[in-house]
Amino acid sequence: MAEKKPNALVRFAKKMTKFFRDCKGEVKKIVWPAPKSVFKNMGVVLVTMLIVGLFVFGLDTLFMKLLSLVMAVAG
């Protein structure tokens, strides 16, 4: 005679238990960076954001000036 499968609730509980056990194992594998490298990288990101922001501001200003010239000639 065929073996009886456990009901859906039992299968779900076993799968969830395995999922959380696997998650715990993966979290243990994480290598966290040292605070010194985090602050160094944060500085690099902030400087990069500032440079890109100034570049976008410059382009925006340039295009607005060009648009105002075009509108003055057209009007």
C-alpha positions in Angstrom: 0.0 0.0 0.0 1.2 3.5 -0.8 2.6 5.6 2.0 0.3 8.5 3.1 1.6 12.0 2.5 1.5 14.4 5.4 -1.2 17.1 5.2 -0.5 20.5 3.6 0.0 22.2 7.0 2.7 19.8 8.1 4.5 20.1 4.7 4.3 23.9 4.9 5.7 24.0 8.4 8.6 21.7 7.4 9.4 23.9 4.4 9.3 27.1 6.5 11.6 25.5 9.1 14.1 24.6 6.4 13.8 28.1 4.9 14.6 29.8 8.2 17.4 27.4 9.0 19.0 28.1 5.6 18.5 31.9 6.1 20.3 31.7 9.5 23.2 29.8 7.8 23.5 32.4 5.0 23.5 35.3 7.5 26.4 33.7 9.3 28.4 33.8 6.1 28.2 37.6 5.8 31.5 39.4 6.2 30.8 42.9 7.6 33.2 45.7 6.6 35.2 47.5 9.2 33.9 50.9 10.3 37.0 52.6 8.9 36.3 51.4 5.4 32.6 52.2 5.7 33.5 55.9 6.5 36.1 56.0 3.7 33.6 54.7 1.2 30.9 57.1 2.5 33.3 60.0 1.8 33.9 58.8 -1.7 30.1 58.5 -2.3 29.5 62.0 -0.9 32.2 63.6 -3.0 30.9 61.8 -6.1 27.4 63.0 -5.4 28.6 66.5 -5.0 30.5 66.4 -8.3 27.6 64.9 -10.2 25.2 67.4 -8.6 27.4 70.3 -9.7 27.6 68.9 -13.2 23.8 68.5 -13.5 23.4 72.0 -12.1 25.8 73.4 -14.7 24.0 71.6 -17.5 20.6 72.8 -16.3 21.8 76.4 -16.1 23.3 76.2 -19.6 20.2 74.8 -21.1 18.0 77.4 -19.4 20.2 80.2 -20.8 20.0 78.6 -24.2 16.2 78.3 -23.9 15.9 81.9 -22.9 18.0 83.0 -25.9 15.8 80.9 -28.2 12.6 82.3 -26.7 13.9 85.9 -27.0 14.7 85.4 -30.7 11.4 83.7 -31.4 9.3 86.2 -29.5 
